[in-house]
């Protein structure tokens, strides 16, 4: 299993970025993929996740309405579209993948330990 994130960078407050997570080594359509982030001195926080089984999506309250997760099965890539970015969004963003039954996926946002496979992370910095 390999997950490769891309798309991080430096952006001003109110700006937008799209992160991508290219996946390989597993049956893409059967697994869930999540985005987590970790700021210096803070715990890893769930941002959003998508079940590739039924397409259901979930978001943390801190990003709801600003971030959108999408999945491209043809390219085996999950995107996180981030709009109206704030300085508090500054963090290293990681994608993670694993198999979960659809009725469990939503709970995994608060449980990063449930995911066995992780990418290397990409830095997002939002300047004020």
C-alpha positions as CSV (number, residue, x, y, z in Angstrom):
1,X,0.0,0.0,0.0
2,X,1.3,3.4,-0.9
3,X,-0.2,6.8,-0.4
4,X,1.5,9.9,-1.8
5,X,0.2,13.4,-0.9
6,X,0.8,16.5,-2.9
7,X,-0.5,20.0,-3.3
8,X,0.6,21.6,0.0
9,X,2.1,25.1,0.1
10,X,1.9,28.6,1.4
11,X,-1.3,30.6,0.9
12,X,-2.8,33.8,2.4
13,X,-5.8,33.8,4.6
14,X,-8.9,33.4,2.6
15,X,-7.1,31.5,-0.2
16,X,-7.5,28.0,-1.5
17,X,-5.5,24.9,-2.0
18,X,-6.2,21.4,-3.3
19,X,-4.4,18.5,-1.8
20,X,-4.2,15.1,-3.6
21,X,-3.6,11.6,-2.3
22,X,-2.5,9.1,-4.9
23,X,-3.2,5.6,-3.8
24,X,-1.9,2.2,-4.9
25,X,-1.5,-1.3,-3.6
26,X,-5.1,-2.0,-2.6
27,X,-8.6,-2.2,-4.1
28,X,-9.4,1.5,-4.2
29,X,-13.2,1.1,-4.4
30,X,-13.4,-0.9,-1.2
31,X,-11.5,1.3,1.1
32,X,-12.0,4.6,3.0
33,X,-9.5,7.4,2.7
34,X,-9.2,10.2,5.3
35,X,-7.3,13.4,5.7
36,X,-5.8,14.2,9.1
37,X,-3.6,17.1,10.1
38,X,-1.2,17.8,12.8
39,X,0.1,21.2,13.9
40,X,3.2,21.6,16.0
41,X,2.5,20.7,19.6
42,X,-1.0,19.4,18.9
43,X,-2.5,16.0,18.4
44,X,-3.4,14.6,15.0
45,X,-6.8,15.8,14.1
46,X,-9.3,14.3,11.7
47,X,-10.3,16.6,8.9
48,X,-12.4,14.6,6.4
49,X,-13.0,11.1,5.1
50,X,-14.7,9.4,2.3
51,X,-15.9,5.9,1.9
52,X,-15.2,4.6,-1.7
53,X,-17.8,1.9,-1.2
54,X,-20.8,4.2,-1.1
55,X,-19.3,7.7,-1.6
56,X,-20.3,9.0,1.8
57,X,-18.3,11.9,3.1
58,X,-17.6,13.3,6.6
59,X,-16.0,16.5,7.9
60,X,-14.9,17.8,11.2
61,X,-16.8,20.8,12.5
62,X,-13.7,23.0,12.0
63,X,-13.7,22.6,8.2
64,X,-17.3,21.9,7.4
65,X,-18.5,24.3,4.7
66,X,-14.9,25.2,3.7
67,X,-13.3,21.9,2.7
68,X,-14.6,19.3,0.2
69,X,-13.3,15.8,-0.2
70,X,-13.7,14.0,-3.5
71,X,-12.5,10.7,-5.0
72,X,-11.4,9.9,-8.5
73,X,-11.6,6.1,-8.9
74,X,-10.1,6.2,-12.4
75,X,-7.0,7.8,-11.1
76,X,-7.2,6.2,-7.7
77,X,-6.8,9.7,-6.1
78,X,-8.6,11.5,-3.4
79,X,-8.6,15.3,-3.4
80,X,-9.2,17.7,-0.5
81,X,-10.4,21.0,-1.8
82,X,-9.7,23.7,0.8
83,X,-11.4,27.1,0.6
84,X,-11.4,30.2,2.8
85,X,-8.3,29.0,4.5
86,X,-7.4,30.3,8.0
87,X,-4.2,30.5,9.9
88,X,-5.5,27.8,12.2
89,X,-5.5,25.4,9.2
90,X,-1.7,25.5,9.2
91,X,-0.5,22.0,9.7
92,X,1.1,18.9,8.1
93,X,-1.8,17.1,6.3
94,X,-1.7,13.4,6.0
95,X,-3.9,11.0,4.0
96,X,-4.7,7.6,5.5
97,X,-6.4,4.6,4.1
98,X,-8.0,1.4,5.4
99,X,-11.0,-0.9,5.0
100,X,-14.1,0.0,7.1
101,X,-17.7,-1.0,6.8
102,X,-19.7,1.9,5.7
103,X,-21.6,2.4,9.0
104,X,-18.2,2.8,10.8
105,X,-16.4,5.3,8.6
106,X,-17.7,8.4,10.3
107,X,-16.3,7.3,13.6
108,X,-12.8,7.0,12.2
109,X,-12.3,10.8,12.0
110,X,-11.7,10.8,15.7
111,X,-9.7,7.6,15.7
112,X,-6.5,8.0,13.6
113,X,-5.2,4.8,15.2
114,X,-7.8,2.9,13.2
115,X,-5.9,3.6,10.0
116,X,-3.0,1.3,9.2
117,X,-1.7,3.1,6.1
118,X,-0.4,6.6,5.9
119,X,1.2,8.9,3.5
120,X,4.3,11.0,4.3
121,X,2.4,14.3,4.8
122,X,2.4,17.6,3.0
123,X,2.8,21.0,4.7
124,X,0.0,23.6,4.5
125,X,0.9,27.1,5.8
126,X,-1.7,29.9,5.9
127,X,-0.3,33.3,6.5
128,X,-2.3,36.0,8.2
